[in-house]
Amino acid sequence: MFKAVRSSGAGGQNVNKVSSKVVLSFDLKNSQSLSEEEKMVLENKLSSRLTSENILILNCDEDRSQLKNKAIVTKRFLDIITAGLVIPKIRKATKIPKSVIRKRIKDKKNLSEIKKSRKKPEF
């Protein structure tokens, strides 16, 4: 649901007369466009941005035009929802190749030999 309100702050007569700020409120619980599973995922991921009644509230007063503010807040809303619904890939554990292990041990031995050669000879 969109609501147009007067912007706060400096701006002179335009701010006092025109309702250019747009407030978008989205009721996550009563949404018919999302499945129950999607609602649960969004509720978990967006918990810090939701009110106690699971309502997402977004404001935009960046522009003097109400239409541009509405477009900005709509884009922001869609970005938040799509980002919230993305399920990250599960990391597969991989083995360290034997050649890498052999190379590391060879390098350690080589460094050890170099350091041994720096010592004073024993008589």
C-alpha positions as CSV (number, residue, x, y, z in Angstrom):
1,M,0.0,0.0,0.0
2,F,1.3,3.4,-1.0
3,K,0.8,6.5,1.0
4,A,1.8,10.1,0.1
5,V,2.8,12.4,3.0
6,R,4.5,15.7,3.3
7,S,8.3,15.6,3.4
8,S,10.1,16.9,6.5
9,G,13.0,19.3,6.6
10,A,13.9,22.3,4.6
11,G,12.3,23.1,1.3
12,G,10.2,26.2,1.7
13,Q,6.7,26.5,0.4
14,N,6.9,23.3,-1.8
15,V,7.4,21.1,1.3
16,N,4.5,22.7,3.1
17,K,2.1,22.3,0.2
18,V,3.0,19.2,-1.7
19,S,2.9,15.6,-0.4
20,S,5.9,14.2,-2.3
21,K,7.2,11.7,0.2
22,V,6.0,8.1,-0.5
23,V,5.6,5.5,2.2
24,L,5.2,1.9,1.1
25,S,3.9,-0.6,3.6
26,F,3.8,-4.3,2.8
27,D,1.9,-6.7,5.0
28,L,3.9,-9.9,4.8
29,K,1.4,-12.1,6.7
30,N,-1.6,-11.2,4.6
31,S,0.2,-11.2,1.3
32,Q,-1.5,-13.3,-1.4
33,S,1.3,-13.1,-3.9
34,L,3.8,-15.1,-1.7
35,S,3.6,-18.8,-0.6
36,E,3.7,-19.7,3.1
37,E,7.3,-21.0,2.6
38,E,8.4,-17.8,1.0
39,K,6.8,-15.8,3.8
40,M,8.7,-17.8,6.4
41,V,12.0,-17.3,4.5
42,L,11.4,-13.5,4.2
43,E,10.3,-13.3,7.9
44,N,13.6,-14.8,9.0
45,K,15.8,-12.8,6.6
46,L,14.1,-9.5,7.0
47,S,13.4,-9.7,10.7
48,S,15.3,-6.5,11.5
49,R,13.3,-4.5,8.9
50,L,9.8,-5.8,9.9
51,T,7.5,-4.3,12.5
52,S,6.1,-6.5,15.3
53,E,3.0,-7.1,13.0
54,N,5.3,-8.3,10.2
55,I,4.9,-5.2,8.1
56,L,7.7,-3.9,5.9
57,I,7.8,-0.1,5.8
58,L,9.9,1.8,3.2
59,N,10.1,5.6,2.8
60,C,11.4,7.7,0.0
61,D,11.6,11.5,-0.1
62,E,14.7,11.8,-2.3
63,D,13.0,13.7,-5.1
64,R,10.5,16.6,-5.4
65,S,8.3,14.5,-7.6
66,Q,5.9,12.0,-6.0
67,L,5.9,9.9,-9.1
68,K,9.7,9.5,-9.0
69,N,9.7,8.7,-5.3
70,K,7.1,6.1,-5.9
71,A,9.2,4.5,-8.6
72,I,12.3,4.6,-6.4
73,V,10.5,3.0,-3.4
74,T,9.0,0.3,-5.7
75,K,12.4,-0.6,-7.1
76,R,13.9,-0.7,-3.6
77,F,11.0,-2.9,-2.4
78,L,11.5,-5.4,-5.3
79,D,15.2,-5.5,-4.7
80,I,14.7,-6.3,-1.0
81,I,12.1,-9.0,-1.7
82,T,14.2,-10.7,-4.5
83,A,17.4,-10.6,-2.4
84,G,15.5,-12.1,0.6
85,L,14.2,-15.0,-1.5
86,V,17.6,-15.9,-2.9
87,I,18.8,-19.2,-1.4
88,P,22.6,-19.4,-1.1
89,K,24.4,-22.3,-2.6
90,I,25.6,-25.0,-0.2
91,R,29.4,-25.2,0.0
92,K,30.8,-28.5,-1.0
93,A,33.9,-29.5,1.0
94,T,36.8,-30.6,-1.3
95,K,39.9,-32.6,-0.7
96,I,43.3,-31.0,-1.0
97,P,45.1,-32.5,-4.0
98,K,48.0,-34.8,-3.3
99,S,50.3,-32.8,-5.6
100,V,49.6,-29.6,-3.5
101,I,50.5,-31.5,-0.3
102,R,53.7,-32.9,-1.9
103,K,54.7,-29.4,-3.2
104,R,54.2,-27.9,0.3
105,I,56.4,-30.5,1.9
106,K,59.1,-30.2,-0.8
107,D,59.1,-26.4,-0.3
108,K,59.4,-26.8,3.5
109,K,62.4,-29.2,3.1
110,N,64.0,-26.8,0.6
111,L,63.7,-23.9,3.1
112,S,65.0,-26.1,5.9
113,E,68.1,-27.0,3.8
114,I,68.7,-23.3,3.0
115,K,68.6,-22.4,6.7
116,K,70.9,-25.3,7.6
117,S,73.4,-24.1,5.1
118,R,73.6,-20.8,6.9
119,K,74.8,-22.3,10.1
120,K,78.5,-22.2,11.1
121,P,80.2,-25.5,10.5
122,E,80.8,-27.8,13.5
123,F,84.4,-29.1,14.1
